[in-house]
Amino acid sequence: MDDALIVISLLLVAAAATTSVLVRDPARQALTLSLLGLTLAVLFTVLQAPDVALSQLAVGSGLTPMLVLLSVRKVRRRGRSEQAGERKPR
C-alpha cells in the first residue's frame, strides 16, 4: 500500500511539474507552481517527512507563488505607465 501511495504521489508531482513548465502566462505559472508545492508537500508527507512537508507548504505553496504574482503585477503596471507616458504629448 505504501509503495502505491509513493508512486501516485510521484506521478502527481511529475504532472504538476510538467504543467508548470508548459504554461506560458506568468500568472498561471504561479498558480501551477503553487499546485506543484502542494503535491510535493503530499509526497513528503507520504515519505514520512512532516517537517519538510510543512516547510514546502509555507514556502513552495504560499510564499514563492505570491512573490511571482507580485513581481508580474509590478512589471505589468510599470509597462502600462511607460506606455501611457509615451502617448502623452510633451
N, C-alpha and C positions, 0 to 999 in steps of 0.2 A: 504494500500500500504506500509506503514511504517513497519508494522508487517512482511510482506512478505520479505522485504529487510533485516530485522534483522534476520529472520530465514535462509535466503540464506547465509548471512554473517557468521552466526554461523556454518552452515554446511560446508562452505569453511574452516573456522578455524579448525573445527574438522577433516576434511580430511587432511589438511596440517600438523596438529599436529600428527596425526596417521602415516602419511608418514614419518615425521621426526624421529619418534620413531622406525619404522620398517626398515629404511635404515641402512645398516651396515658400508658402506665405509665412513670414516670421511669427505672426501672432498664432497661427495654427501650429507652428513648430513648438512654441512654448507650451501649448496645451498638450501636444503629444509627448513632449519632454516630461510634463507632469505625470502623464499616464505611464510613461516608462519608469519614472521614480516609484510610482505605486506598485507596479509589477515587480520591480527589484525589491521593494520592501516585503512583498509577499514571498518572493524567493528566499530572502534572508530569514524570514520567519519560518519557512518550511525547513530551511537548513539549520534551524535552532540557533540563530544568532540575533536575538531580540534587540540587543543594544545597537547593532549595526542597522537593523531594520528601522528603529526609531530615528537614528541619525539620517538615514535615507529618506524617511518621511519628511523630516524637518527641512533638510537641505535640498534633496533631489526633487521632491514633490511640491515644495512650497516656495522656498527662497529663490532658487535658480530660475524657475519659470517666471516668477514675479519680477526679478531683475531684468530678464529678457524682455518682458512686456513693457516695463517702464522705459527701457532703452529704445525700443521700437517706437513707443509713443513720443518720446522726446525727439528722435530723429525725424519722424513724420511731421511734428509741429515745426521744427526748425526748417524743414524743406518747404512747408507751406508758407511760413513767414518770409523766407527768402524769395519765393516766387511772387508773393504779394508785393514785396518791396521792389522787385524789378519792374512790376507793371505800373507802378505809380510814376507819373511824370515828375522830373526834378527841375 
